[in-house]
């Protein structure tokens, strides 16, 4: 088994009820096209799944088989014409080739060509997403939700409504194409925040905002998905608390919060009880970038009770008394971390030190570069040892069925906190950001975790039980 590691910077009015997300089944064709859209009032050509942003909701049931033919119909030469699509959080057990990761598991899909992804997500349920995994292309719009529903959900008694209308996507949006943004050394601030594909930008028009409709007295399972390229968001709903019941496809012990940090690639299910007076309430997603504001409807959507007037809310944000604490987040199945319960005592222990040199991010002093041939194809072509694989210094060999511990000391990388995502596996977060105490007894298991701030030393563990080359990156 090979673990491929990379630290790659992705950058790196009136309102109306948004239509429910367009849903497609797990056996489908996904056309990747260029189209001019104006989600925040500024028109630009974008790269889109199904011609919409966010892309259509891929809606599956537990143990469904997936057969998704990704068809590249891109024409706009101001943006990348090749593509690939990664199914973020789907472990791809025995189907590494279908992971959708350019230069790791496959070649990019050229224009006018297609790639058929066939895989199962056996025993996986919960909230996921898909996005381009070619360069920084998904910042041009190729990103969308994927949900695997569980008819025997252990938390089903906690909510009344869970459907297309309760999927909430949070994303950054850029007015310039990714090819231009890639030329910038340093911070690349987004122009706007979109919630369910709508938002406003400073100085722009009073563009319509997304409206999430609720009926007083009902309990809603909101599936909150971080579709971000770069910033993280603090997600809140004025006047309402949220009870976390899932993180990255893993059911959790319920934890009630009034604010929820959502990093790029992370997903949460939260139960919200519509128990307030009939009215309109602001839904807020404030990014971690400087100089953010809610003025004029920026970084917001609307929670609208049935019977409330069709107007912007006048609600205010309260002080946070139930802040999210990842150290208290626990898996419902009470699954302990694998291996000896002591830091540094796994079968394999890897320390990844991130750094930044002249705007380029490095892991253990190595900057990732795409290899000329995808890693999987190099292996299938007869590479005998990881040292034979390109890119040199970015491929780590891991023997099968061993416990691996990875520590990620944060040294203050610009733009942080940054998330780290591992393909092909869930991992136990035995030491979370902002906490120096390890938890081997009942840690949260997930696939995307924040590295935290300078001085943090986030530590994860997983078992090498799914052979193949897998990305580890942010």
TORFI-306746 format. One record per residue (C-alpha): residue in one letter; x, y, z. Coordinates in Angstrom, 2 decimals, always signed. Layout:
N
<"a"; <X; Y; Z>>
...
END
This chain:
474
<"x"; <+0.00; +0.00; +0.00>>
<"x"; <+1.22; +3.48; -0.81>>
<"x"; <+0.15; +6.70; +0.87>>
<"x"; <+0.65; +9.61; -1.49>>
<"x"; <+1.11; +12.84; +0.39>>
<"x"; <+0.73; +16.37; -0.85>>
<"x"; <+0.16; +19.77; +0.69>>
<"x"; <-1.41; +21.72; -2.13>>
<"x"; <-2.86; +25.22; -1.80>>
<"x"; <-6.22; +25.47; -3.61>>
<"x"; <-5.65; +29.24; -3.18>>
<"x"; <-4.73; +28.65; -3.49>>
<"x"; <-31.90; +43.27; -1.99>>
<"x"; <-34.61; +41.08; -2.37>>
<"x"; <-34.54; +37.40; -1.62>>
<"x"; <-36.32; +34.38; -2.97>>
<"x"; <-36.71; +30.75; -2.14>>
<"x"; <-34.06; +28.82; -3.99>>
<"x"; <-35.37; +25.82; -5.88>>
<"x"; <-34.65; +22.46; -4.27>>
<"x"; <-31.35; +20.99; -5.44>>
<"x"; <-31.66; +19.04; -8.65>>
<"x"; <-31.22; +15.40; -7.60>>
<"x"; <-29.83; +12.58; -9.72>>
<"x"; <-29.48; +8.86; -8.90>>
<"x"; <-26.21; +6.97; -8.29>>
<"x"; <-26.43; +5.45; -11.77>>
<"x"; <-26.22; +8.47; -14.02>>
<"x"; <-24.31; +10.60; -16.49>>
<"x"; <-22.62; +13.74; -15.17>>
<"x"; <-21.88; +16.27; -17.90>>
<"x"; <-19.12; +18.79; -17.16>>
<"x"; <-19.85; +21.99; -19.07>>
<"x"; <-19.04; +25.69; -19.25>>
<"x"; <-21.84; +28.15; -18.63>>
<"x"; <-22.11; +31.81; -17.68>>
<"x"; <-23.73; +32.21; -14.25>>
<"x"; <-24.08; +35.07; -11.76>>
<"x"; <-24.68; +33.52; -8.32>>
<"x"; <-23.74; +36.76; -6.54>>
<"x"; <-24.84; +39.16; -9.27>>
<"x"; <-21.52; +39.14; -11.15>>
<"x"; <-21.63; +37.20; -14.42>>
<"x"; <-18.72; +34.92; -15.28>>
<"x"; <-18.09; +31.75; -17.23>>
<"x"; <-17.84; +28.77; -14.89>>
<"x"; <-17.03; +25.06; -14.99>>
<"x"; <-20.09; +23.18; -13.78>>
<"x"; <-21.46; +19.71; -13.18>>
<"x"; <-24.79; +19.46; -14.94>>
<"x"; <-24.62; +23.13; -15.86>>
<"x"; <-25.60; +24.36; -12.38>>
<"x"; <-23.95; +25.55; -9.18>>
<"x"; <-23.72; +23.75; -6.89>>
<"x"; <-23.82; +20.63; -9.04>>
<"x"; <-26.81; +18.29; -8.80>>
<"x"; <-27.33; +16.37; -5.58>>
<"x"; <-26.31; +12.75; -6.10>>
<"x"; <-28.88; +10.93; -3.98>>
<"x"; <-28.28; +7.29; -3.00>>
<"x"; <-29.48; +4.75; -0.47>>
<"x"; <-27.30; +2.63; +1.80>>
<"x"; <-25.39; -0.07; -0.14>>
<"x"; <-26.40; +1.27; -3.56>>
<"x"; <-23.92; +0.70; -6.35>>
<"x"; <-22.62; +3.78; -8.16>>
<"x"; <-22.08; +4.00; -11.90>>
<"x"; <-21.36; +7.61; -12.87>>
<"x"; <-20.15; +8.44; -16.35>>
<"x"; <-18.30; +11.76; -16.19>>
<"x"; <-18.48; +13.39; -19.63>>
<"x"; <-16.11; +16.28; -20.39>>
<"x"; <-17.85; +18.86; -22.58>>
<"x"; <-15.62; +21.81; -21.63>>
<"x"; <-14.95; +24.45; -24.30>>
<"x"; <-13.85; +27.64; -22.51>>
<"x"; <-10.09; +27.97; -23.03>>
<"x"; <-9.74; +30.60; -20.29>>
<"x"; <-10.07; +27.71; -17.82>>
<"x"; <-8.72; +24.15; -17.77>>
<"x"; <-10.23; +21.96; -20.47>>
<"x"; <-9.26; +18.68; -18.82>>
<"x"; <-11.02; +17.46; -15.68>>
<"x"; <-11.54; +14.68; -13.17>>
<"x"; <-14.12; +14.19; -10.42>>
<"x"; <-13.35; +12.96; -6.90>>
<"x"; <-16.03; +11.53; -4.61>>
<"x"; <-14.92; +13.12; -1.34>>
<"x"; <-15.28; +10.78; +1.62>>
<"x"; <-16.15; +7.65; -0.36>>
<"x"; <-13.48; +5.16; +0.68>>
<"x"; <-13.35; +3.31; -2.65>>
<"x"; <-12.57; -0.05; -1.06>>
<"x"; <-10.90; -2.12; -3.78>>
<"x"; <-11.74; +0.54; -6.38>>
<"x"; <-8.84; +2.96; -6.03>>
<"x"; <-8.96; +3.47; -9.81>>
<"x"; <-12.39; +5.15; -9.42>>
<"x"; <-11.24; +7.74; -6.85>>
<"x"; <-11.12; +10.46; -9.50>>
<"x"; <-7.77; +11.95; -8.50>>
<"x"; <-5.77; +13.32; -11.41>>
<"x"; <-2.14; +12.09; -11.55>>
<"x"; <-2.68; +9.71; -8.61>>
<"x"; <-5.40; +7.22; -9.62>>
<"x"; <-6.08; +8.32; -13.20>>
<"x"; <-5.13; +10.56; -16.10>>
<"x"; <-7.21; +13.71; -16.43>>
<"x"; <-10.23; +13.36; -18.73>>
<"x"; <-9.57; +15.30; -21.97>>
<"x"; <-12.25; +17.41; -23.60>>
<"x"; <-14.81; +15.34; -25.56>>
<"x"; <-13.91; +12.20; -23.57>>
<"x"; <-15.53; +10.45; -20.62>>
<"x"; <-14.61; +8.28; -17.65>>
<"x"; <-16.99; +5.72; -16.11>>
<"x"; <-16.71; +5.52; -12.31>>
<"x"; <-18.12; +2.26; -10.97>>
<"x"; <-17.90; +1.67; -7.23>>
<"x"; <-19.83; +0.70; -4.15>>
<"x"; <-19.86; +2.52; -0.85>>
<"x"; <-20.63; -0.57; +1.18>>
<"x"; <-21.87; +0.25; +4.67>>
<"x"; <-21.18; +3.98; +4.19>>
<"x"; <-23.99; +6.43; +4.89>>
<"x"; <-24.18; +10.14; +5.50>>
<"x"; <-23.10; +13.36; +3.85>>
<"x"; <-20.41; +13.64; +1.17>>
<"x"; <-19.59; +15.75; -1.86>>
<"x"; <-17.87; +15.61; -5.20>>
<"x"; <-15.54; +18.04; -6.92>>
<"x"; <-12.94; +18.43; -9.61>>
<"x"; <-9.57; +17.00; -8.63>>
<"x"; <-7.65; +18.57; -11.49>>
<"x"; <-5.46; +21.51; -10.51>>
<"x"; <-7.61; +24.16; -8.79>>
<"x"; <-10.49; +23.69; -11.20>>
<"x"; <-13.19; +23.19; -8.60>>
<"x"; <-12.75; +26.87; -7.66>>
<"x"; <-14.34; +27.56; -11.07>>
<"x"; <-17.50; +25.81; -9.90>>
<"x"; <-17.22; +22.04; -10.32>>
<"x"; <-18.49; +20.94; -6.89>>
<"x"; <-21.71; +19.45; -5.59>>
<"x"; <-23.36; +17.40; -2.80>>
<"x"; <-23.65; +13.63; -2.47>>
<"x"; <-25.83; +12.01; +0.20>>
<"x"; <-26.24; +8.33; +1.08>>
<"x"; <-29.45; +7.93; +3.07>>
<"x"; <-29.83; +5.26; +5.74>>
<"x"; <-33.36; +3.87; +6.24>>
<"x"; <-32.18; +2.55; +9.60>>
<"x"; <-30.46; +5.74; +10.73>>
<"x"; <-29.83; +5.42; +14.49>>
<"x"; <-30.70; +9.11; +14.89>>
<"x"; <-33.94; +9.06; +12.88>>
<"x"; <-36.08; +9.71; +15.97>>
<"x"; <-34.34; +13.07; +16.46>>
<"x"; <-35.69; +14.75; +13.30>>
<"x"; <-38.80; +14.97; +11.13>>
<"x"; <-37.46; +16.25; +7.80>>
<"x"; <-34.39; +15.13; +5.82>>
<"x"; <-34.62; +15.68; +2.06>>
<"x"; <-33.20; +17.69; -0.84>>
<"x"; <-34.36; +20.92; +0.81>>
<"x"; <-32.30; +20.36; +3.94>>
<"x"; <-28.92; +20.12; +2.18>>
<"x"; <-26.96; +23.33; +2.86>>
<"x"; <-23.79; +24.04; +0.90>>
<"x"; <-21.30; +26.75; +1.85>>
<"x"; <-18.76; +27.88; -0.70>>
<"x"; <-16.36; +30.63; -1.60>>
<"x"; <-16.80; +32.24; -5.02>>
<"x"; <-14.31; +33.98; -7.29>>
<"x"; <-14.93; +36.41; -10.16>>
<"x"; <-11.65; +35.52; -11.90>>
<"x"; <-10.91; +32.06; -13.36>>
<"x"; <-8.61; +29.73; -11.48>>
<"x"; <-5.95; +30.08; -14.17>>
<"x"; <-5.55; +33.74; -13.20>>
<"x"; <-5.72; +33.07; -9.48>>
<"x"; <-2.97; +30.47; -9.80>>
<"x"; <-0.55; +33.21; -10.84>>
<"x"; <-0.94; +35.04; -7.52>>
<"x"; <+1.68; +34.39; -4.85>>
<"x"; <+0.15; +34.73; -1.40>>
<"x"; <-3.41; +35.14; -0.19>>
<"x"; <-6.23; +35.00; -2.74>>
<"x"; <-9.40; +36.32; -1.07>>
<"x"; <-12.71; +35.20; -2.49>>
<"x"; <-15.20; +37.73; -3.83>>
<"x"; <-18.24; +36.34; -2.06>>
<"x"; <-19.67; +33.59; +0.10>>
<"x"; <-22.46; +31.49; -1.40>>
<"x"; <-24.97; +29.53; +0.66>>
<"x"; <-26.85; +27.04; -1.50>>
<"x"; <-25.34; +28.74; -4.51>>
<"x"; <-26.44; +32.33; -3.87>>
<"x"; <-24.81; +35.32; -2.21>>
<"x"; <-23.68; +38.93; -2.55>>
<"x"; <-20.31; +40.65; -2.91>>
<"x"; <-19.14; +43.99; -1.46>>
<"x"; <-20.23; +46.83; -3.69>>
<"x"; <-22.38; +44.55; -5.81>>
<"x"; <-26.13; +44.43; -6.43>>
<"x"; <-28.69; +43.22; -3.89>>
<"x"; <-28.64; +39.82; -5.52>>
<"x"; <-31.20; +37.24; -4.31>>
<"x"; <-30.23; +35.15; -1.27>>
<"x"; <-31.07; +31.53; -0.62>>
<"x"; <-34.14; +30.84; +1.49>>
<"x"; <-34.49; +27.73; +3.63>>
<"x"; <-38.16; +27.16; +4.42>>
<"x"; <-39.27; +25.52; +7.68>>
<"x"; <-42.55; +24.81; +9.42>>
<"x"; <-42.86; +25.80; +13.06>>
<"x"; <-42.69; +22.82; +15.40>>
<"x"; <-40.80; +20.49; +13.07>>
<"x"; <-37.22; +19.26; +13.49>>
<"x"; <-34.91; +19.45; +10.49>>
<"x"; <-31.76; +17.50; +9.67>>
<"x"; <-29.62; +20.08; +7.89>>
<"x"; <-26.69; +18.53; +6.04>>
<"x"; <-24.05; +21.28; +6.06>>
<"x"; <-21.31; +20.81; +3.45>>
<"x"; <-18.10; +22.83; +3.18>>
<"x"; <-17.62; +23.18; -0.58>>
<"x"; <-14.88; +25.74; -0.03>>
<"x"; <-11.67; +26.01; -2.03>>
<"x"; <-9.86; +27.86; +0.75>>
<"x"; <-11.54; +29.65; +3.68>>
<"x"; <-13.34; +28.02; +6.58>>
<"x"; <-16.71; +29.29; +7.77>>
<"x"; <-18.42; +29.74; +11.11>>
<"x"; <-21.99; +28.57; +10.52>>
<"x"; <-24.81; +29.91; +12.72>>
<"x"; <-28.58; +30.40; +12.63>>
<"x"; <-29.94; +33.36; +14.57>>
<"x"; <-32.11; +32.30; +17.51>>
<"x"; <-31.52; +28.56; +17.04>>
<"x"; <-29.16; +25.94; +18.38>>
<"x"; <-27.90; +22.98; +16.36>>
<"x"; <-27.41; +19.39; +17.53>>
<"x"; <-24.59; +17.62; +15.69>>
<"x"; <-25.43; +14.00; +14.82>>
<"x"; <-22.93; +13.30; +12.02>>
<"x"; <-19.45; +14.39; +10.99>>
<"x"; <-17.98; +13.37; +7.62>>
<"x"; <-20.31; +10.41; +7.22>>
<"x"; <-19.84; +9.16; +10.81>>
<"x"; <-22.74; +9.20; +13.29>>
<"x"; <-21.82; +11.06; +16.46>>
<"x"; <-23.01; +11.24; +20.02>>
<"x"; <-25.37; +14.25; +19.82>>
<"x"; <-23.66; +17.54; +20.73>>
<"x"; <-25.59; +20.81; +20.86>>
<"x"; <-23.83; +23.96; +19.68>>
<"x"; <-24.76; +27.49; +18.65>>
<"x"; <-21.84; +27.91; +16.24>>
<"x"; <-20.17; +25.41; +13.95>>
<"x"; <-16.77; +25.81; +12.22>>
<"x"; <-16.86; +24.18; +8.79>>
<"x"; <-13.52; +23.66; +7.01>>
<"x"; <-13.08; +22.94; +3.32>>
<"x"; <-14.24; +19.39; +2.66>>
<"x"; <-15.94; +18.85; +6.04>>
<"x"; <-19.58; +17.86; +6.43>>
<"x"; <-21.94; +17.89; +9.39>>
<"x"; <-25.53; +16.91; +9.98>>
<"x"; <-27.23; +19.09; +12.56>>
<"x"; <-30.77; +18.90; +13.91>>
<"x"; <-32.49; +22.27; +14.17>>
<"x"; <-35.84; +22.57; +15.91>>
<"x"; <-38.05; +25.22; +14.35>>
<"x"; <-39.38; +26.29; +17.76>>
<"x"; <-39.11; +30.07; +17.50>>
<"x"; <-41.85; +32.59; +16.64>>
<"x"; <-42.87; +32.61; +12.98>>
<"x"; <-40.44; +35.03; +11.34>>
<"x"; <-37.33; +35.31; +9.17>>
<"x"; <-33.91; +34.56; +10.69>>
<"x"; <-30.43; +35.10; +9.29>>
<"x"; <-28.36; +32.03; +8.43>>
<"x"; <-24.73; +33.14; +8.64>>
<"x"; <-21.45; +31.77; +7.28>>
<"x"; <-18.60; +34.07; +8.26>>
<"x"; <-15.25; +33.12; +6.77>>
<"x"; <-11.92; +33.15; +8.58>>
<"x"; <-10.55; +35.77; +6.17>>
<"x"; <-9.97; +39.32; +7.43>>
<"x"; <-12.44; +42.21; +7.16>>
<"x"; <-15.59; +40.06; +6.95>>
<"x"; <-19.02; +41.56; +7.57>>
<"x"; <-22.74; +40.79; +7.40>>
<"x"; <-23.62; +44.27; +6.11>>
<"x"; <-26.06; +44.25; +3.21>>
<"x"; <-26.70; +40.52; +3.42>>
<"x"; <-23.09; +39.46; +2.82>>
<"x"; <-22.21; +35.92; +3.97>>
<"x"; <-25.85; +35.11; +4.70>>
<"x"; <-28.99; +33.21; +3.71>>
<"x"; <-32.50; +33.25; +5.20>>
<"x"; <-34.33; +30.75; +7.41>>
<"x"; <-38.00; +31.46; +6.72>>
<"x"; <-40.86; +30.04; +8.75>>
<"x"; <-44.02; +29.26; +6.80>>
<"x"; <-46.27; +32.27; +7.29>>
<"x"; <-43.43; +34.79; +7.64>>
<"x"; <-43.35; +37.77; +5.23>>
<"x"; <-41.21; +37.64; +2.12>>
<"x"; <-38.55; +40.04; +3.37>>
<"x"; <-35.05; +40.10; +4.77>>
<"x"; <-34.69; +39.22; +8.46>>
<"x"; <-34.12; +41.75; +11.21>>
<"x"; <-32.76; +39.14; +13.63>>
<"x"; <-29.54; +39.69; +15.57>>
<"x"; <-26.71; +37.33; +16.32>>
<"x"; <-26.44; +36.40; +19.97>>
<"x"; <-23.31; +35.73; +22.00>>
<"x"; <-22.10; +32.16; +21.59>>
<"x"; <-22.62; +30.09; +24.73>>
<"x"; <-22.39; +26.61; +23.21>>
<"x"; <-19.27; +26.78; +21.08>>
<"x"; <-18.17; +23.75; +19.11>>
<"x"; <-15.45; +21.69; +20.78>>
<"x"; <-14.03; +18.94; +18.59>>
<"x"; <-12.46; +17.31; +21.65>>
<"x"; <-16.00; +16.54; +22.87>>
<"x"; <-17.15; +15.14; +19.54>>
<"x"; <-17.41; +11.35; +19.78>>
<"x"; <-18.44; +8.55; +17.42>>
<"x"; <-21.80; +7.01; +18.25>>
<"x"; <-20.38; +3.49; +17.87>>
<"x"; <-17.81; +4.17; +20.63>>
<"x"; <-14.97; +3.01; +18.37>>
<"x"; <-11.54; +3.37; +20.02>>
<"x"; <-8.42; +4.40; +18.12>>
<"x"; <-6.44; +1.41; +16.83>>
<"x"; <-3.10; +0.36; +18.32>>
<"x"; <-1.32; +1.02; +21.59>>
<"x"; <-3.04; +3.99; +23.29>>
<"x"; <+0.00; +6.22; +23.51>>
<"x"; <+1.31; +8.91; +21.17>>
<"x"; <+4.18; +7.56; +19.05>>
<"x"; <+3.38; +3.89; +19.73>>
<"x"; <+1.62; +2.96; +16.49>>
<"x"; <+3.16; +0.42; +14.10>>
<"x"; <+4.22; +3.30; +11.84>>
<"x"; <+4.65; +6.88; +13.05>>
<"x"; <+5.01; +9.76; +10.60>>
<"x"; <+5.55; +13.39; +11.49>>
<"x"; <+4.61; +15.83; +8.72>>
<"x"; <+6.00; +19.32; +9.15>>
<"x"; <+4.43; +21.87; +6.86>>
<"x"; <+6.25; +25.00; +5.74>>
<"x"; <+5.97; +27.81; +3.23>>
<"x"; <+8.86; +28.97; +1.05>>
<"x"; <+8.26; +31.83; -1.37>>
<"x"; <+4.55; +31.08; -1.48>>
<"x"; <+5.02; +27.35; -2.08>>
<"x"; <+3.84; +24.87; +0.54>>
<"x"; <+6.05; +21.97; +1.52>>
<"x"; <+5.58; +18.79; +3.55>>
<"x"; <+8.79; +17.65; +5.23>>
<"x"; <+10.65; +20.10; +2.98>>
<"x"; <+9.25; +18.59; -0.22>>
<"x"; <+6.91; +20.44; -2.56>>
<"x"; <+4.52; +18.26; -4.51>>
<"x"; <+4.58; +18.26; -8.31>>
<"x"; <+2.28; +16.25; -10.55>>
<"x"; <+4.11; +13.21; -11.94>>
<"x"; <+4.23; +12.63; -15.71>>
<"x"; <+2.24; +9.39; -15.23>>
<"x"; <-0.39; +8.74; -12.53>>
<"x"; <+0.94; +6.86; -9.49>>
<"x"; <-1.45; +3.94; -10.00>>
<"x"; <-0.34; +3.49; -13.60>>
<"x"; <+3.31; +3.62; -12.55>>
<"x"; <+2.61; +0.78; -10.11>>
<"x"; <+0.70; -1.25; -12.67>>
<"x"; <+3.53; -0.69; -15.16>>
<"x"; <+6.01; -2.48; -12.93>>
<"x"; <+7.48; -0.04; -10.43>>
<"x"; <+9.11; -2.29; -7.85>>
<"x"; <+9.68; +0.11; -4.97>>
<"x"; <+8.30; +3.48; -3.81>>
<"x"; <+11.67; +5.05; -4.61>>
<"x"; <+10.92; +4.25; -8.24>>
<"x"; <+7.72; +6.29; -8.14>>
<"x"; <+7.39; +9.92; -9.09>>
<"x"; <+7.15; +12.57; -7.74>>
<"x"; <+10.28; +11.83; -5.73>>
<"x"; <+9.99; +12.52; -2.00>>
<"x"; <+6.19; +12.66; -1.97>>
<"x"; <+5.41; +8.94; -1.92>>
<"x"; <+5.44; +7.01; +1.36>>
<"x"; <+5.28; +3.21; +1.48>>
<"x"; <+2.97; +1.71; +4.08>>
<"x"; <+2.71; -2.05; +4.64>>
<"x"; <-0.77; -3.60; +4.78>>
<"x"; <-2.86; -4.03; +7.92>>
<"x"; <-0.74; -1.81; +10.12>>
<"x"; <-1.69; +1.04; +12.44>>
<"x"; <-0.38; +4.35; +11.15>>
<"x"; <-0.11; +7.48; +13.26>>
<"x"; <+0.38; +10.84; +11.59>>
<"x"; <+1.21; +13.98; +13.54>>
<"x"; <+0.81; +17.34; +11.84>>
<"x"; <+2.46; +20.09; +13.89>>
<"x"; <+1.18; +23.48; +12.76>>
<"x"; <+3.98; +25.99; +12.35>>
<"x"; <+1.85; +28.93; +11.27>>
<"x"; <+1.30; +28.30; +7.56>>
<"x"; <-0.22; +31.40; +5.94>>
<"x"; <-3.99; +31.37; +5.58>>
<"x"; <-4.57; +28.81; +8.32>>
<"x"; <-6.14; +26.95; +9.93>>
<"x"; <-5.93; +24.47; +7.06>>
<"x"; <-7.80; +21.15; +6.80>>
<"x"; <-6.14; +17.86; +5.90>>
<"x"; <-8.04; +15.20; +3.94>>
<"x"; <-7.09; +11.54; +3.54>>
<"x"; <-8.45; +9.62; +0.56>>
<"x"; <-9.47; +5.99; +0.92>>
<"x"; <-9.83; +5.95; +4.71>>
<"x"; <-11.49; +7.35; +7.77>>
<"x"; <-9.15; +8.13; +10.65>>
<"x"; <-9.43; +8.56; +14.39>>
<"x"; <-8.57; +12.09; +15.52>>
<"x"; <-6.72; +11.21; +18.71>>
<"x"; <-5.50; +14.76; +19.30>>
<"x"; <-7.57; +17.65; +17.98>>
<"x"; <-6.66; +21.25; +17.29>>
<"x"; <-6.65; +23.40; +20.41>>
<"x"; <-6.15; +20.43; +22.73>>
<"x"; <-2.92; +18.78; +23.87>>
<"x"; <-4.60; +15.75; +25.48>>
<"x"; <-4.90; +12.58; +23.42>>
<"x"; <-8.14; +10.58; +23.32>>
<"x"; <-7.74; +6.95; +22.33>>
<"x"; <-10.96; +5.76; +24.01>>
<"x"; <-13.73; +7.33; +21.92>>
<"x"; <-12.31; +9.81; +19.42>>
<"x"; <-14.21; +11.20; +16.47>>
<"x"; <-13.59; +9.32; +13.23>>
<"x"; <-13.68; +11.39; +10.06>>
<"x"; <-11.80; +12.04; +6.79>>
<"x"; <-11.07; +15.79; +6.98>>
<"x"; <-9.58; +17.53; +10.02>>
<"x"; <-8.33; +21.01; +10.86>>
<"x"; <-4.60; +21.40; +11.47>>
<"x"; <-5.39; +24.18; +13.90>>
<"x"; <-3.23; +27.18; +14.68>>
<"x"; <+0.47; +27.64; +15.37>>
<"x"; <+1.49; +25.38; +18.25>>
<"x"; <-1.19; +22.74; +17.65>>
<"x"; <-0.11; +19.17; +16.93>>
<"x"; <-3.10; +17.35; +15.47>>
<"x"; <-2.66; +13.58; +15.48>>
<"x"; <-4.62; +10.94; +13.58>>
<"x"; <-4.59; +7.15; +13.35>>
<"x"; <-5.87; +4.71; +10.75>>
<"x"; <-5.31; +1.14; +9.57>>
<"x"; <-3.83; +0.32; +6.15>>
<"x"; <-6.72; -1.92; +5.13>>
<"x"; <-7.41; -0.45; +1.67>>
<"x"; <-4.54; -0.93; -0.77>>
<"x"; <-3.64; +1.67; -3.37>>
<"x"; <-2.07; +5.10; -3.83>>
<"x"; <-4.03; +7.62; -1.77>>
<"x"; <-3.72; +11.40; -1.54>>
<"x"; <-3.16; +13.09; +1.81>>
<"x"; <-3.53; +16.82; +1.29>>
<"x"; <-5.36; +20.03; +2.03>>
END
